[in-house]
């Protein structure tokens, strides 16, 4: 079923690209504004050998990886504390619901003021934006842990930490993995947006700014955007594979329940 879904997705994407190529070639859309898709894809291939572009991608990926790793650590630790201490649950949820809707892009001026316009700023924004999906999944997962399993552990004399380690965290792990996958996509969008809006010394967004400021480089800008999308697809595919491999028991139980 997964293979069929992938094949259908590829066919749909190719159909959309072919339609866009025809529309531009027929002059319905000015090719000076948006180059033909074939030109953009060819430029994407040539960018793969451009050292300036590759250096920018490396800067973006590095900031994204560090920010995502910090978000995982912070969100899991905070989620365990808030989900395990009952009297913290209500006040913390009010704070979470207040802070969560604040767009990360709106915090770019504050992040520039605190950290400058380089890697530290990007990492701080990724940390903020990517923490929420992981934290919320952690909180909801800890609430849904089977109470019978926890009571059984307590009846055998296990303390709160042992119950947390042996029951709550394993049960919450698949949901945290899903949160990490969602947070990875959010983090990639945030880091490129931060580079586009704040500039800096390097990054994919900075490369796109420089390409756009030169004039007449729309194909280069779109080719860079293509690579950003490809990067997102690769990251999502890798995380899905890791998630399904590490938590095969969870997906098997979900499929049995769905039947």
C-alpha positions as CSV (number, residue, x, y, z in Angstrom):
1,X,0.0,0.0,0.0
2,X,2.8,2.4,0.8
3,X,4.5,1.7,-2.5
4,X,1.3,2.3,-4.3
5,X,0.9,5.6,-2.5
6,X,4.4,6.7,-3.4
7,X,3.8,5.8,-7.1
8,X,0.6,7.8,-7.1
9,X,2.3,10.7,-5.5
10,X,5.1,10.7,-8.1
11,X,2.7,10.4,-10.9
12,X,0.6,13.3,-9.5
13,X,3.7,15.5,-9.0
14,X,4.9,14.8,-12.6
15,X,1.5,15.6,-14.0
16,X,1.5,19.0,-12.1
17,X,5.0,19.8,-13.3
18,X,4.1,18.9,-16.9
19,X,1.0,21.0,-16.8
20,X,3.0,24.0,-15.4
21,X,5.6,23.5,-18.2
22,X,2.9,23.6,-20.9
23,X,1.2,26.7,-19.4
24,X,4.5,28.6,-19.3
25,X,5.6,27.5,-22.7
26,X,2.3,28.6,-24.2
27,X,2.8,32.1,-22.8
28,X,-0.1,32.0,-20.4
29,X,2.4,32.9,-17.7
30,X,5.2,35.2,-18.6
31,X,8.4,33.1,-18.7
32,X,10.4,36.2,-17.6
33,X,8.5,36.1,-14.3
34,X,8.4,32.3,-13.8
35,X,10.9,30.3,-16.0
36,X,9.8,27.0,-17.5
37,X,9.9,24.1,-15.1
38,X,12.5,22.3,-17.2
39,X,14.8,25.3,-16.8
40,X,14.3,25.4,-13.0
41,X,15.0,21.7,-12.7
42,X,18.1,21.9,-14.9
43,X,19.3,24.8,-12.7
44,X,18.6,22.6,-9.6
45,X,20.9,20.0,-11.0
46,X,23.7,22.5,-11.7
47,X,23.3,23.9,-8.1
48,X,24.3,20.5,-6.8
49,X,27.9,21.3,-7.9
50,X,27.9,24.9,-6.8
51,X,30.3,25.2,-3.8
52,X,28.6,28.5,-2.6
53,X,25.2,26.9,-2.7
54,X,26.4,23.8,-0.9
55,X,28.1,25.8,1.8
56,X,24.8,27.7,2.4
57,X,22.9,24.4,2.6
58,X,25.5,23.1,5.1
59,X,25.0,26.1,7.3
60,X,21.3,25.7,7.2
61,X,21.4,22.0,8.0
62,X,23.8,22.5,10.8
63,X,21.6,25.1,12.5
64,X,18.6,23.0,11.9
65,X,20.1,19.8,13.4
66,X,21.4,21.6,16.5
67,X,18.1,23.4,17.1
68,X,16.1,20.2,16.6
69,X,18.3,18.2,18.9
70,X,18.0,20.9,21.6
71,X,14.2,21.0,21.1
72,X,13.9,17.3,21.5
73,X,15.9,17.3,24.8
74,X,14.1,20.4,26.2
75,X,10.6,19.3,25.2
76,X,11.0,15.7,26.5
77,X,12.4,16.9,29.8
78,X,9.8,19.6,30.3
79,X,7.0,17.2,29.2
80,X,8.1,14.5,31.7
81,X,8.1,17.1,34.5
82,X,4.8,18.6,33.6
83,X,3.1,15.3,32.8
84,X,4.4,13.6,36.0
85,X,3.6,16.3,38.5
86,X,-0.2,16.7,38.8
87,X,-0.2,20.1,40.5
88,X,1.8,21.6,37.6
89,X,-0.5,20.4,34.9
90,X,-3.2,23.1,34.9
91,X,-1.0,26.2,35.3
92,X,1.6,24.9,32.8
93,X,-1.1,24.2,30.2
94,X,-2.3,27.8,30.5
95,X,1.3,29.0,29.8
96,X,1.7,26.6,27.0
97,X,-1.5,27.6,25.3
98,X,-0.5,31.3,25.6
99,X,3.0,30.9,24.2
100,X,2.3,28.2,21.5
101,X,0.4,30.4,19.0
102,X,3.1,33.1,18.9
103,X,4.7,32.8,15.5
104,X,8.4,32.2,15.5
105,X,8.9,34.7,12.7
106,X,7.5,37.4,15.0
107,X,10.4,36.7,17.4
108,X,13.1,37.2,14.8
109,X,13.8,40.9,15.8
110,X,14.1,39.8,19.5
111,X,16.3,36.9,18.5
112,X,18.6,39.2,16.5
113,X,18.8,41.6,19.4
114,X,19.8,38.8,21.8
115,X,22.0,36.6,19.6
116,X,22.9,38.6,16.5
117,X,21.9,37.5,13.0
118,X,24.0,34.3,12.8
119,X,23.8,30.7,13.8
120,X,22.8,31.3,17.5
121,X,19.8,33.3,16.4
122,X,18.6,30.5,14.0
123,X,19.1,27.8,16.6
124,X,17.1,29.8,19.2
125,X,14.2,30.2,16.8
126,X,14.2,26.5,15.8
127,X,14.4,25.6,19.5
128,X,11.3,27.7,20.2
129,X,9.2,26.6,17.2
130,X,10.2,22.9,17.2
131,X,9.6,22.3,20.9
132,X,5.8,22.7,20.8
133,X,4.9,19.6,18.7
134,X,7.2,17.4,20.8
135,X,6.0,18.9,24.1
136,X,2.3,18.6,23.3
137,X,2.6,15.1,22.0
138,X,4.6,14.2,25.2
139,X,1.9,15.6,27.5
140,X,-1.0,13.9,25.7
141,X,0.9,10.6,25.5
142,X,1.6,10.7,29.3
143,X,-2.1,11.3,29.9
144,X,-3.1,8.3,27.8
145,X,-0.7,5.8,29.4
146,X,-2.7,2.7,30.5
147,X,-3.4,3.2,34.2
148,X,-3.7,-0.6,34.7
149,X,-0.1,-1.1,33.6
150,X,1.1,1.6,36.0
151,X,-1.0,0.1,38.9
152,X,0.4,-3.3,38.1
153,X,4.0,-2.0,38.4
154,X,3.2,-0.2,41.7
155,X,1.6,-3.4,43.1
156,X,5.0,-5.1,42.5
157,X,6.7,-2.5,44.6
158,X,8.1,-0.3,41.8
159,X,8.5,3.4,42.6
160,X,7.4,6.4,40.6
161,X,10.7,6.7,38.7
162,X,10.6,3.0,37.7
163,X,7.0,3.3,36.6
164,X,8.0,6.3,34.5
165,X,11.0,4.6,33.0
166,X,9.4,1.2,32.3
167,X,5.8,2.1,31.4
168,X,5.2,5.8,30.8
169,X,8.2,6.6,28.6
170,X,8.0,3.5,26.4
171,X,4.3,4.2,25.8
172,X,4.9,7.9,25.0
173,X,7.9,7.2,22.7
174,X,6.0,6.7,19.5
175,X,4.0,9.9,20.0
176,X,7.2,11.8,20.7
177,X,8.7,10.4,17.5
178,X,5.7,11.7,15.6
179,X,6.2,15.1,17.3
180,X,9.9,15.1,16.3
181,X,8.9,14.4,12.6
182,X,6.4,17.3,12.7
183,X,9.0,19.5,14.4
184,X,11.6,18.7,11.9
185,X,9.5,20.2,9.1
186,X,8.6,23.2,11.2
187,X,12.3,23.8,12.0
188,X,13.3,23.7,8.4
189,X,10.7,26.3,7.5
190,X,11.7,28.5,10.4
191,X,15.5,28.4,9.7
192,X,15.1,29.3,6.0
193,X,12.6,32.0,6.9
194,X,14.9,33.4,9.5
195,X,17.7,33.5,6.9
196,X,15.5,35.2,4.4
197,X,14.3,37.9,6.8
198,X,17.4,38.6,8.8
199,X,20.2,37.9,6.4
200,X,23.5,36.7,8.0
201,X,26.7,35.3,6.7
202,X,25.5,32.0,5.3
203,X,22.6,29.7,4.8
204,X,20.1,28.6,2.1
205,X,18.0,31.7,2.7
206,X,21.0,34.0,2.3
207,X,21.8,32.3,-1.0
208,X,18.3,33.0,-2.2
209,X,18.5,36.6,-1.1
210,X,21.8,37.1,-3.0
211,X,20.3,35.4,-6.1
212,X,17.3,37.6,-6.0
213,X,19.2,40.8,-5.5
214,X,21.3,40.2,-8.5
215,X,18.3,40.5,-10.8
216,X,17.3,38.1,-13.6
217,X,18.0,35.0,-11.5
218,X,14.5,33.8,-10.9
219,X,15.5,30.3,-12.0
220,X,18.3,30.2,-9.4
221,X,15.9,31.3,-6.7
222,X,13.3,28.7,-7.7
223,X,16.0,26.0,-8.0
224,X,17.1,26.8,-4.4
225,X,13.5,26.5,-3.3
226,X,13.3,23.1,-5.0
227,X,16.3,21.9,-3.0
228,X,14.6,23.2,0.2
229,X,11.6,21.0,-0.7
230,X,13.8,18.0,-1.6
231,X,15.6,18.4,1.8
232,X,12.3,18.4,3.6
233,X,11.1,15.3,1.7
234,X,14.3,13.4,2.5
235,X,14.2,14.3,6.2
236,X,10.5,13.3,6.5
237,X,11.2,10.0,4.7
238,X,14.1,9.2,6.9
239,X,12.2,10.0,10.1
240,X,9.2,7.9,8.9
241,X,11.5,4.9,8.3
242,X,13.2,5.3,11.7
243,X,9.8,5.7,13.4
244,X,8.3,2.6,11.8
245,X,11.4,0.6,12.4
246,X,11.8,1.5,16.0
247,X,8.1,1.3,17.0
248,X,6.9,-1.5,14.8
249,X,4.8,-2.8,17.7
250,X,2.9,0.4,18.0
251,X,2.0,0.6,14.3
252,X,1.0,-3.1,14.3
253,X,-1.3,-2.5,17.3
254,X,-2.8,0.6,15.6
255,X,-3.5,-1.4,12.4
256,X,-5.2,-4.1,14.4
257,X,-7.4,-1.6,16.2
258,X,-8.3,0.1,12.9
259,X,-9.6,-3.2,11.6
